[in-house]
Structures are given as structure tokens and as C-alpha cells.
Amino acid sequence: MTRLSILPSKHHPIVQTLVLIAALVGLGGAVSAQAAINGPLAKTVAQGKQIFLHDTFGGRGRTCSACHQGAGLAATVTPKGSRFPNLSNAAAIFPRYSARAGRVITLQEQIRGCVKGALGGTPPAYGSLTMRALVSYLTSLSQGKPIDMGGKLQ
Ligand code: HEC
């Protein structure tokens, strides 16, 4: 609505009405994007959060949230100086180049890498319920953020 207030009043009322309609359509789009996480999608996001918080993937007994704290929303630096990124933009910055892999990787490959390397566990298969749920949960954290392929970890 700030756009309306910066419009000089000399504009024709039709122009002002069009700007108002454009603003309302924009607002409606933002609201419906949020409202779209419901029903089966919301259920899968919730399953992903539970997996993120509690699943050890048959590894050394840690979970994703042992490193990515605050259910993935808090960046952490341990007393020894290890850095664990905040995942609030995770879904927006993939695919990205991984120096470790020496090639471009997807979000699913990153998840599989953390399960194998960080948890010492068995990575979920592509297309499995566990993978779909984790991708859904992480993507929900990035809802509304612009795609920023190759962007910085937070
Ligand atoms: C032992 C600590 C540790 C655990 C446990 C861990 N991670 Fe990570 N994770 C890291 C570190 C360190 C990085 C950044 C370096 C890298 O890319 O490997 C990272 C990076 C990531 C990224 C990319 C960062 C970003 O901002 O997009 C995602 C996504 C991710 N982890 C998801 C997970 C998921 C899902 C789990 C559980 C299955 C998990 N991690 C478990 C340490 C961990």
C-alpha cells in the first residue's frame, strides 16, 4: 500500500484504481502462497520435522538437530569452532557447487551427504517417504524466499 501513498494525486482516478488492484492482487498472491502449505503437504512437512528432530538413520545416535539447532533455524558455532549453518535458506540456494564433491549437487544430495558423513547413517533413498518429508520440511523453511542458486550458507 506504500505504492499508493507515493502516487502523486494528480494521477487520473483510473490509474489510482489500477494501482490499488495490482497491490491487492500482489497481497492475495503472498497470502495464498502461505496458505498453500496445508492438507497432505502440511502433513509431510510435519513428518519431515519429526525426522529432522528425532531420526538417527541407524548411525552414531545423533540427529540432524544435534548440529542444525533450533529445528534447523539456528546457526551454531561450537566451542571448538565448528560451524553448522542455519538451514532457513537451504532450499533456495541449491543446486550449488560443492568443493568437496567437485561438482554441482542438489539439496537431496546434500541431505544424503549429511546423513552419511555427519550422522554415520544410511542415507534415505531418492523418492522415499523420508527423503520427500525432509525435502518438504527444509523447503518449508525457505517458503517465500527468492531462489538464490549458489548463494551463501547462513
Ligand atoms: C555433525 C553435524 C551435522 C549433522 C548431524 C547434520 N549436518 Fe547438515 N551440515 C553440517 C555442516 C558442517 C554443513 C556445512 C558444510 C557442508 O556442506 O557439509 C551442513 C550443511 C547442511 C545443508 C546445506 C546448508 C544450507 O544452508 O543449505 C543442509 C541442507 C543440511 N546440512 C541438512 C542436514 C540434514 C537434513 C541433516 C540430518 C539428516 C543434517 N544436515 C545433519 C553438519 C551437520
Boltz pocket constraint, residues with backbone or C-beta under 6 A from the ligand:
constraints:
  - pocket:
      binder: B
      contacts: [[A, 52], [A, 62], [A, 63], [A, 64], [A, 65], [A, 66], [A, 67], [A, 68], [A, 83], [A, 84], [A, 85], [A, 86], [A, 87], [A, 88], [A, 89], [A, 90], [A, 91], [A, 93], [A, 107], [A, 110], [A, 111], [A, 114], [A, 115], [A, 118], [A, 119], [A, 134], [A, 138], [A, 152], [A, 153], [A, 154]]
      max_distance: 6.0
